[in-house]
Amino acid sequence: MREFLLGLRLLLGAGRGNRVRFLLMAAGTSLGVCCLALVLTIPAILHAHDGRAAAREPRSVAHTAAGHPTLVLQRSDPHGSKAFTRVFVARGENPPAAPPGLRELPAPGEVFVSPRLRDLLRAEPAIKGLLPGRVSGVIGAAGLSDPDELYAYVGTTSGQLSGRARVLTGFGYGYAPVPAVDPSTLTILRFALGTIVLLPLGVFLSVCARLSAAGRARRLAALRLLGLSIKGTQRVNAAETVVASLLGAVLGLGEYGVLNQVMSRTGLPELRWYPQDGAPSVTTVVVCLVGCPALAWFAGRAGARSAAARPLAARRTALPAPPAKWGGLLLVAGLGIVTGYCATGLTSHPASSDGAAALLVPAGVLLTGVGLVLTLPLLSFALARKVAGATRSLTLNLAMRRNEVEPGSTMRVVTGLVLLVYAASLAQGILIEENQVTRPSSPVQDYSIALSSLTTSRQADLAHVPGVRAHALTMDSHADLSGGSRVATRITALVATCAQLKHFVRHSEGCVDGKVLRLVDPNSSSDPGVHPGAGFPFRFTERGRRRVLRVTLPSARIVYRAYDPSAVGGASVLLPPSALPAGARPEPARYVLTSSSDSGAVRAVLDGIGAAAPTAEVDPIGVNVDGLQQIAVIETLLGLGMVMGLVIGVAAFLVSVTDRAIERRAHVTALALIGARARTLRAVQCVQVVLPLGLGLVLALVAGKLAESSYLVTGGGEVFWDFAGLPLLACAAAGVVAVAALGALPLVGRRIDPELIRRD
């Protein structure tokens, strides 16, 4: 306790510079704690989302004819890229309790909607056709998974419900029918955020706890020479860091509280939550208020160990011992694991994520990241000694000799930026893996809409939705069973031009505009009844009158290969648009569109379709809208993690490089007094940062791509080697070097203060 009080007295009485450094430590820690609280709260936000979705899920049993029970029928359709859920309820005798968010079950003709759906009804009145009845109220927050959900309860009668209605027994399940993020994916997401945010955060908090390390080491050495014990000296240093960390933790929790209120109201792309969902839990508060000071305590004791053990060396600024090599062992172990799994991707039997790989791959990624941090001082020391011994440049010699003397200082400056590039590569791999799981492997995405739900003007609007590459019609032939036959051959005709056909299929040859042509896919089996000369009737209406178009299959054909899945893959004949009279409405028929299969493009096209035809039921071929929403949430969370990693990395760099410049004012002043020009000193400061940073970034690029590839190989997808993402990471690394160089230039001022040397 005595040493703790001594540390506080030194903190308050060591001058303005020391108090400024204390406030800088507290401010840096508060930023880190704010990011930590956000990362720890994300699972709670998703859990609250799933909990409310599970609590309102209808429980039902099969319908029997006895009595007049309460019936329920649930429908979930895509409206744009979001799910639009309607729960039809026909109240009977002894109805169950109302679901969360409602006081009572809706009566026939009553409709209760979510706030977002209420706003949508005002903007798109055509949606009202999907909600028969009058809007009688709004669903409360307890009955909605998030503020942007499209959800409605529709009161009706049992006679109006279809035969698929079930008897409603209550509401609430122990699990969400469609979780915001799949549990297995949530585990991966936690691991990713831990690597992207928590690892750089630990480095950043350690950096904040080690500010002004050289000056503090000399002060602690003086206390040691005055008779204070080694452990007492360590406690004095730790007291200051613990108080700063505790103050920063309290401020950080307050900053997160404000951030939660702002973000929950403005929302993130594809992710909204209520403010109470993001409130920090008791566990989060304990981790922030106890874990961060504990980390600062150990960092403070470790920082004072050298000064307490060798006080004379600290006072006389003797050469420190070379960095320990055990950090390199962690890097070698991590690279060995991830490289081994990458090597299996070159064989015919790549490793899977089952069994040992479920633990070894994350362990290899974390070992590589931690080893990367601990190896940077050793690499900086070796590089500085090598370059300083070989160069004849004054600038390089001065820069490298300083890095050779203080390799740990270099680590504090560049580590945050190096980890940022390493984490970015891993985030790319996770997004690639999720994209492979949630969307088809085809490069195109088709959409099918019943033609009966579209007017001619809406067809034109859909054809011009941004992202749509082509449009066409598919119509089925009429089966004539009047002759007593129970089975009649039917075919599907594709009404399109050759240019439109080209967008829908992988390959086609033999197409001629204006002619009726058979469509033949060698990779699919054909019906014996579909042959040249066979005739098939197609019904359509023209100006309110029913007509029949009889198509005889010609011998001329188009050989094509369809995508899998495809909206036109089962077509047997290609009809030119001129084959149908103007204004003809085939029945049955579907209006089909095609676009890129990129998840962002699919969401944009679905949103465009929802705006152009809000009541139309869209079938996105091969795509699960819930899965599309999940990948959007994952992209948002990973993007949020990358933003936090960027903030932490840049903050660590700015704090470290500023602290480093302040500590070296005496050295810079001494060099200026003996004749070194300001331009040379700026070049020295720049080289001291750029060379070790460049070395660390190259290592981060190599290690990051190996870690990413090991994750992709064991994930079981088709993409093992993400060469497309390498230029982006290389450009990001080059940008990091440029920013670091520019950030180091202003740290050498024009004013020379000889008083700094006298004080030193």
LOMAR-424803 format. One line per 10 residues: their letters; for each residue x, y, z of C-alpha. Coordinates in steps of 0.25 Angstrom, whole numbers. Layout:
A	X Y Z | ...
This chain:
MREFLLGLRL	0 0 0 | 12 9 3 | 17 8 -11 | 4 10 -17 | 2 23 -10 | 16 27 -14 | 13 25 -28 | 1 34 -27 | 9 45 -20 | 19 44 -32
LLGAGRGNRV	8 44 -42 | 2 57 -36 | 15 64 -33 | 24 60 -44 | 21 73 -53 | 11 77 -64 | 17 67 -74 | 15 55 -65 | 0 59 -63 | -2 61 -78
RFLLMAAGTS	4 47 -80 | -5 42 -70 | -17 48 -77 | -12 42 -90 | -11 28 -84 | -26 30 -79 | -31 35 -92 | -24 24 -100 | -30 13 -90 | -44 19 -91
LGVCCLALVL	-44 18 -106 | -39 3 -105 | -49 0 -94 | -60 6 -103 | -56 -3 -114 | -55 -15 -105 | -69 -13 -99 | -75 -12 -113 | -68 -25 -117 | -73 -32 -104
TIPAILHAHD	-87 -27 -106 | -89 -32 -121 | -93 -46 -117 | -103 -40 -106 | -109 -32 -117 | -111 -44 -126 | -116 -53 -115 | -127 -42 -111 | -131 -42 -126 | -132 -57 -126
GRAAAREPRS	-139 -57 -113 | -151 -48 -117 | -152 -56 -130 | -153 -69 -122 | -163 -63 -112 | -173 -59 -123 | -172 -72 -132 | -186 -78 -132 | -188 -92 -126 | -198 -101 -134
VAHTAAGHPT	-203 -115 -136 | -210 -121 -148 | -224 -116 -150 | -236 -125 -147 | -251 -123 -151 | -256 -123 -136 | -260 -110 -129 | -256 -96 -133 | -241 -95 -129 | -232 -83 -132
LVLQRSDPHG	-225 -85 -146 | -212 -79 -150 | -205 -78 -164 | -191 -72 -165 | -186 -66 -178 | -172 -61 -181 | -169 -54 -194 | -157 -46 -199 | -160 -31 -200 | -147 -26 -207
SKAFTRVFVA	-135 -33 -199 | -143 -33 -186 | -153 -44 -181 | -168 -39 -180 | -175 -48 -170 | -190 -49 -168 | -197 -57 -158 | -212 -59 -161 | -220 -62 -148 | -235 -67 -148
RGENPPAAPP	-239 -66 -133 | -248 -77 -128 | -253 -82 -115 | -243 -80 -103 | -232 -73 -111 | -218 -74 -105 | -211 -62 -99 | -206 -51 -109 | -192 -52 -114 | -181 -42 -109
GLRELPAPGE	-184 -28 -114 | -199 -29 -115 | -210 -28 -104 | -219 -37 -111 | -220 -45 -123 | -226 -38 -135 | -241 -39 -138 | -245 -42 -152 | -242 -29 -161 | -232 -24 -151
VFVSPRLRDL	-217 -23 -155 | -205 -20 -146 | -192 -16 -153 | -178 -13 -149 | -174 2 -149 | -165 0 -161 | -177 -7 -169 | -186 5 -165 | -176 14 -171 | -175 5 -183
LRAEPAIKGL	-190 5 -185 | -190 20 -186 | -179 20 -196 | -184 8 -204 | -199 7 -203 | -200 -5 -212 | -195 -14 -201 | -208 -12 -194 | -213 -23 -204 | -205 -33 -196
LPGRVSGVIG	-212 -28 -183 | -227 -30 -183 | -233 -21 -173 | -231 -8 -166 | -218 -5 -158 | -222 -4 -144 | -209 -3 -136 | -194 -5 -136 | -186 -17 -131 | -178 -13 -118
AAGLSDPDEL	-163 -15 -118 | -164 -28 -110 | -171 -35 -122 | -160 -30 -132 | -146 -36 -134 | -141 -22 -139 | -147 -8 -142 | -146 -10 -157 | -154 -23 -157 | -166 -25 -167
YAYVGTTSGQ	-176 -32 -158 | -191 -32 -157 | -202 -40 -150 | -215 -41 -159 | -228 -44 -153 | -238 -53 -161 | -248 -64 -160 | -246 -79 -161 | -254 -80 -174 | -244 -70 -181
LSGRARVLTG	-232 -78 -177 | -226 -89 -186 | -226 -104 -183 | -212 -102 -178 | -216 -94 -166 | -212 -101 -152 | -218 -100 -138 | -211 -89 -130 | -208 -94 -116 | -199 -82 -112
FGYGYAPVPA	-186 -74 -115 | -172 -76 -112 | -161 -86 -115 | -147 -89 -108 | -140 -85 -121 | -141 -75 -132 | -147 -81 -145 | -137 -72 -153 | -125 -67 -145 | -119 -54 -148
VDPSTLTILR	-106 -62 -150 | -105 -77 -150 | -99 -82 -137 | -87 -89 -145 | -84 -76 -152 | -85 -68 -139 | -74 -76 -134 | -66 -72 -146 | -70 -58 -144 | -65 -57 -130
FALGTIVLLP	-52 -63 -134 | -51 -53 -145 | -54 -41 -136 | -44 -46 -126 | -33 -47 -136 | -37 -34 -143 | -40 -25 -131 | -36 -32 -118 | -22 -35 -122 | -19 -21 -126
LGVFLSVCAR	-26 -16 -114 | -17 -23 -105 | -5 -17 -112 | -11 -3 -111 | -15 -4 -96 | 0 -9 -94 | 5 3 -102 | -3 12 -93 | 2 6 -81 | 17 8 -86
LSAAGRARRL	16 22 -90 | 29 30 -87 | 36 17 -83 | 50 22 -84 | 47 34 -75 | 40 26 -65 | 51 16 -65 | 61 26 -60 | 51 31 -49 | 49 17 -44
AALRLLGLSI	64 14 -45 | 66 26 -36 | 56 21 -26 | 63 8 -26 | 76 14 -23 | 70 21 -11 | 67 8 -5 | 53 4 -10 | 52 -11 -12 | 51 -18 -26
KGTQRVNAAE	36 -22 -24 | 33 -8 -18 | 39 -1 -30 | 30 -10 -39 | 18 -6 -30 | 21 9 -31 | 21 8 -46 | 9 -1 -47 | 1 8 -38 | 1 19 -48
TVVASLLGAV	-3 10 -59 | -14 4 -52 | -20 17 -48 | -19 22 -62 | -25 9 -67 | -37 9 -57 | -40 24 -60 | -39 20 -75 | -48 8 -73 | -59 17 -66
LGLGEYGVLN	-58 27 -77 | -59 16 -88 | -71 10 -82 | -78 24 -82 | -73 26 -97 | -79 13 -101 | -92 16 -94 | -93 29 -103 | -89 21 -115 | -99 10 -113
QVMSRTGLPE	-110 21 -112 | -106 27 -125 | -103 14 -133 | -116 8 -128 | -124 19 -133 | -116 22 -146 | -113 7 -149 | -103 0 -157 | -105 -5 -171 | -114 -18 -170
LRWYPQDGAP	-113 -17 -155 | -122 -10 -145 | -124 -12 -130 | -132 -6 -118 | -123 2 -108 | -126 -8 -97 | -120 -19 -106 | -107 -12 -106 | -106 -9 -91 | -93 -14 -85
SVTTVVVCLV	-96 -27 -77 | -90 -29 -63 | -79 -38 -69 | -75 -27 -79 | -74 -17 -68 | -66 -26 -59 | -57 -30 -71 | -54 -15 -74 | -53 -10 -60 | -44 -22 -55
GCPALAWFAG	-38 -28 -68 | -32 -15 -73 | -26 -10 -60 | -20 -24 -58 | -14 -23 -71 | -8 -10 -68 | -3 -15 -55 | 5 -27 -61 | 10 -17 -72 | 14 -7 -62
RAGARSAAAR	22 -18 -54 | 28 -23 -67 | 32 -9 -71 | 39 -6 -58 | 46 -20 -57 | 59 -15 -64 | 60 -2 -57 | 58 -9 -43 | 68 -20 -46 | 79 -11 -53
PLAARRTALP	77 3 -47 | 91 8 -51 | 89 4 -66 | 76 11 -66 | 81 24 -61 | 93 23 -70 | 85 19 -82 | 94 6 -84 | 91 -2 -96 | 80 -12 -94
APPAKWGGLL	80 -27 -96 | 76 -32 -110 | 61 -36 -110 | 57 -50 -106 | 56 -60 -117 | 44 -68 -111 | 34 -60 -118 | 40 -65 -132 | 36 -79 -127 | 21 -75 -126
LVAGLGIVTG	22 -70 -140 | 29 -82 -146 | 19 -91 -138 | 7 -83 -144 | 12 -82 -158 | 15 -97 -157 | 1 -101 -154 | -6 -92 -164 | 4 -96 -175 | 2 -110 -173
YCATGLTSHP	-13 -108 -175 | -10 -100 -187 | -2 -111 -193 | -14 -121 -192 | -21 -112 -201 | -11 -116 -212 | -15 -131 -210 | -27 -138 -215 | -32 -139 -201 | -32 -125 -194
ASSDGAAALL	-34 -124 -179 | -47 -121 -174 | -52 -113 -162 | -56 -126 -154 | -48 -132 -143 | -35 -126 -139 | -35 -115 -150 | -47 -109 -142 | -36 -105 -131 | -23 -105 -139
VPAGVLLTGV	-27 -95 -150 | -32 -84 -140 | -20 -88 -131 | -10 -86 -143 | -16 -73 -147 | -15 -67 -132 | -1 -73 -130 | 3 -66 -143 | -3 -53 -139 | 3 -53 -125
GLVLTLPLLS	16 -58 -131 | 16 -46 -141 | 15 -36 -130 | 26 -42 -121 | 35 -45 -133 | 35 -30 -138 | 45 -25 -128 | 55 -37 -131 | 53 -34 -146 | 55 -19 -144
FALARKVAGA	68 -21 -136 | 74 -31 -146 | 70 -21 -158 | 76 -9 -151 | 89 -16 -148 | 90 -21 -162 | 87 -8 -169 | 95 0 -159 | 108 -8 -161 | 107 -8 -176
TRSLTLNLAM	102 6 -180 | 110 19 -182 | 98 28 -181 | 98 37 -169 | 82 36 -169 | 82 21 -169 | 93 20 -159 | 86 29 -149 | 72 23 -151 | 77 9 -150
RRNEVEPGST	86 11 -138 | 74 17 -130 | 65 5 -134 | 77 -5 -130 | 77 2 -116 | 62 2 -115 | 55 -9 -123 | 44 -9 -113 | 40 5 -116 | 39 2 -131
MRVVTGLVLL	30 -10 -127 | 20 0 -120 | 20 9 -132 | 17 -1 -143 | 10 -13 -137 | -4 -7 -138 | -3 -5 -153 | 4 -18 -156 | -7 -26 -148 | -18 -18 -156
VYAASLAQGI	-12 -23 -170 | -11 -37 -164 | -26 -36 -159 | -31 -31 -172 | -26 -43 -179 | -33 -52 -170 | -46 -44 -171 | -46 -46 -186 | -45 -61 -184 | -57 -61 -175
LIEENQVTRP	-65 -53 -185 | -61 -62 -197 | -65 -74 -189 | -79 -68 -185 | -82 -64 -199 | -79 -78 -204 | -89 -84 -194 | -100 -74 -195 | -101 -72 -210 | -100 -81 -222
SSPVQDYSIA	-87 -84 -229 | -93 -79 -242 | -88 -65 -247 | -102 -60 -250 | -114 -59 -241 | -128 -61 -247 | -142 -56 -242 | -155 -62 -246 | -168 -54 -244 | -182 -59 -248
LSSLTTSRQA	-187 -51 -260 | -201 -50 -255 | -196 -41 -243 | -190 -31 -253 | -196 -20 -262 | -189 -16 -275 | -184 -4 -269 | -178 -11 -257 | -171 -21 -266 | -164 -9 -273
DLAHVPGVRA	-160 -4 -259 | -154 -17 -255 | -146 -18 -268 | -140 -5 -264 | -136 -8 -250 | -121 -5 -247 | -113 -17 -248 | -123 -25 -257 | -115 -30 -269 | -127 -37 -277
HALTMDSHAD	-142 -40 -276 | -150 -51 -283 | -163 -59 -282 | -165 -74 -279 | -178 -80 -282 | -183 -94 -281 | -191 -102 -291 | -206 -106 -289 | -208 -121 -286 | -220 -126 -293
LSGGSRVATR	-226 -138 -285 | -239 -139 -293 | -235 -152 -300 | -235 -159 -287 | -220 -159 -285 | -215 -157 -271 | -201 -152 -275 | -199 -142 -285 | -185 -136 -290 | -183 -122 -286
ITALVATCAQ	-172 -113 -290 | -167 -99 -286 | -165 -88 -296 | -155 -77 -294 | -159 -64 -301 | -146 -56 -303 | -136 -51 -313 | -123 -57 -316 | -116 -46 -308 | -125 -48 -296
LKHFVRHSEG	-123 -63 -297 | -108 -61 -296 | -109 -54 -283 | -117 -65 -277 | -109 -77 -281 | -94 -81 -279 | -92 -84 -294 | -101 -85 -307 | -99 -87 -321 | -108 -87 -334
CVDGKVLRLV	-117 -76 -329 | -124 -68 -340 | -133 -56 -337 | -147 -56 -342 | -148 -72 -343 | -154 -82 -335 | -143 -92 -330 | -142 -104 -321 | -134 -103 -309 | -125 -115 -306
DPNSSSDPGV	-116 -116 -294 | -107 -129 -295 | -105 -129 -280 | -120 -132 -277 | -129 -143 -281 | -140 -141 -291 | -155 -145 -292 | -157 -155 -303 | -170 -147 -306 | -161 -135 -309
HPGAGFPFRF	-156 -137 -323 | -156 -129 -337 | -170 -128 -342 | -177 -130 -329 | -188 -119 -327 | -191 -112 -314 | -202 -102 -311 | -200 -89 -302 | -211 -81 -297 | -211 -66 -296
TERGRRRVLR	-221 -55 -294 | -222 -43 -304 | -231 -31 -301 | -239 -40 -292 | -241 -51 -301 | -234 -65 -300 | -226 -70 -311 | -217 -82 -314 | -203 -82 -321 | -199 -95 -326
VTLPSARIVY	-184 -97 -327 | -178 -108 -335 | -164 -112 -331 | -154 -109 -343 | -142 -118 -346 | -133 -105 -345 | -128 -105 -331 | -119 -97 -321 | -109 -105 -313 | -107 -98 -300
RAYDPSAVGG	-102 -100 -286 | -110 -95 -274 | -105 -90 -261 | -109 -98 -249 | -119 -93 -243 | -126 -86 -255 | -139 -80 -258 | -139 -84 -272 | -131 -97 -271 | -144 -106 -274
ASVLLPPSAL	-148 -99 -286 | -150 -107 -299 | -153 -96 -310 | -148 -82 -312 | -159 -73 -318 | -156 -59 -323 | -164 -48 -316 | -170 -45 -330 | -177 -59 -329 | -187 -53 -319
PAGARPEPAR	-197 -43 -322 | -195 -29 -316 | -202 -29 -302 | -203 -44 -301 | -203 -49 -287 | -198 -64 -287 | -204 -73 -276 | -198 -79 -269 | -185 -71 -270 | -174 -65 -262
YVLTSSSDSG	-165 -52 -264 | -151 -55 -262 | -139 -46 -259 | -124 -48 -258 | -113 -41 -251 | -99 -43 -245 | -99 -53 -233 | -91 -43 -225 | -98 -42 -211 | -98 -27 -212
AVRAVLDGIG	-104 -27 -226 | -114 -38 -222 | -119 -29 -210 | -119 -17 -219 | -128 -24 -230 | -137 -30 -220 | -139 -16 -214 | -142 -10 -228 | -152 -21 -231 | -159 -18 -217
AAAPTAEVDP	-160 -3 -221 | -165 -6 -235 | -175 -17 -231 | -177 -17 -216 | -188 -28 -217 | -182 -37 -226 | -176 -51 -221 | -162 -52 -225 | -154 -65 -226 | -139 -62 -225
IGVNVDGLQQ	-135 -76 -232 | -126 -83 -222 | -124 -72 -212 | -130 -72 -198 | -134 -58 -194 | -131 -61 -179 | -117 -66 -183 | -115 -53 -191 | -119 -45 -179 | -109 -53 -171
IAVIETLLGL	-97 -51 -180 | -101 -36 -180 | -101 -36 -164 | -87 -43 -164 | -82 -33 -174 | -87 -22 -166 | -80 -28 -153 | -67 -31 -160 | -67 -17 -166 | -70 -11 -152
GMVMGLVIGV	-58 -20 -147 | -49 -15 -158 | -53 0 -154 | -50 -3 -140 | -37 -9 -143 | -33 3 -152 | -37 12 -141 | -28 4 -131 | -17 3 -140 | -16 17 -144
AAFLVSVTDR	-18 22 -130 | -7 12 -125 | 2 18 -136 | -1 33 -133 | 0 31 -118 | 13 23 -119 | 20 32 -130 | 16 44 -122 | 22 38 -109 | 34 34 -116
AIERRAHVTA	37 48 -121 | 35 54 -108 | 44 44 -101 | 55 47 -112 | 55 62 -111 | 68 62 -104 | 74 53 -114 | 69 61 -126 | 73 74 -119 | 87 69 -117
LALIGARART	88 65 -132 | 83 78 -136 | 94 85 -127 | 105 78 -134 | 101 82 -148 | 90 72 -153 | 80 79 -162 | 65 78 -159 | 63 71 -173 | 73 60 -168
LRAVQCVQVV	66 59 -155 | 53 57 -161 | 58 47 -171 | 64 39 -159 | 51 40 -152 | 43 35 -164 | 53 24 -167 | 53 19 -153 | 38 16 -155 | 37 12 -169
LPLGLGLVLA	48 1 -170 | 43 -7 -158 | 28 -4 -162 | 31 -9 -177 | 38 -22 -172 | 26 -24 -162 | 16 -22 -173 | 22 -32 -183 | 22 -42 -172 | 8 -39 -169
LVAGKLAESS	4 -40 -183 | 10 -54 -184 | 5 -59 -171 | -9 -53 -173 | -10 -60 -187 | -6 -73 -181 | -15 -72 -169 | -27 -68 -179 | -24 -80 -188 | -23 -90 -177
YLVTGGGEVF	-37 -85 -173 | -42 -86 -187 | -36 -100 -189 | -43 -106 -177 | -56 -98 -179 | -59 -108 -191 | -62 -97 -201 | -58 -96 -216 | -48 -85 -213 | -35 -88 -207
WDFAGLPLLA	-26 -77 -211 | -31 -63 -211 | -21 -57 -221 | -32 -46 -225 | -31 -40 -211 | -15 -39 -211 | -15 -26 -219 | -24 -19 -209 | -16 -23 -197 | -3 -19 -204
CAAAGVVAVA	-9 -5 -207 | -14 -4 -193 | 0 -8 -188 | 6 3 -197 | -4 13 -192 | -1 10 -177 | 14 12 -180 | 11 25 -187 | 2 30 -175 | 13 26 -165
ALGALPLVGR	24 33 -173 | 16 46 -173 | 12 44 -158 | 27 44 -155 | 31 56 -162 | 25 67 -153 | 31 62 -141 | 44 69 -142 | 42 84 -140 | 50 96 -144
RIDPELIRRD	52 101 -130 | 65 96 -122 | 63 96 -107 | 77 93 -100 | 70 93 -87 | 66 78 -91 | 80 74 -91 | 83 80 -77 | 71 73 -71 | 75 60 -77
